[in-house]
Amino acid sequence: MKKFVQFIAGAICPLCKEKDTVAINSNNDEIYCVKCDYKEKRPLEDKTHKSKEINVINLEDFKTNRNEN
């Protein structure tokens, strides 16, 4: 059975500086370069980053409030 390699498009290896040689092993979330010995664990997702809520305003209310001042 052929091994499937999932490359990270446009990634540059920090060790050998080759482009499009960095892949990820989906079994253990290890990032590695196919040209050199570079390996690292995939960074964990930052759970502290909160997305900003979208504030919806009514343009007519905005225009009315602006004209009152």
N, C-alpha and C positions, 0 to 999 in steps of 0.2 A: 504494500500500500504506500502511495506517495505521501510525503509529509507536506502539509499545507503551511506556507509561510505568509503571515500577514504583515506587509510592510507599512511603515508610517510614511505617507507621501510627503515629499519635500524635506524630510528630516535629515539633518547633518550630524554625523557621528562626532561627538565631542572629543574623541581620542584620535581617530585617523583623518577626520575632516572630510570624509567621502559623503556625497549626497545620495539619498535614496538607497542606503544600505542598512538602515535601522529597521528592525522588525520587532514584533511582540509575540511572545509565546502565550497563547490563550489559556494554557493549562495552569501556569503558575504566575501569570502577569509579569514575566521578566522581559525587559527590553534589552535587545542585544544587537550587535553589528555583525553582519555576515562577512565582512572583510577583515576585521581585527578581533581582538579579545575583549572588547568593551561589553560590559553587562551591568545592569542595574535593575532594581525593583521598580515597578510602575508606581508613580506617586499616587497616594491616596487622595480621593476627592475631598476638597475642602468643604466641610459641612457648615463652617461659620459664615461663609459668604451668603448673604441674603439678597435675593433679587429685589430691586426697588419696585414698589407698586406704581402703577400708572394712575396719575390723577386725571380724572375726567372733568372737564369744565364745560359749561354751556356758554357759547360765545355771546349769546344775547345778554346773559347775566353779566358777563365780563364787560361788555360795551356799556351797559346801564350803570354799573358800579363805577366805571371809568369816567363817564360823563357827569356823575353826581359830584365828583371831587373837584 
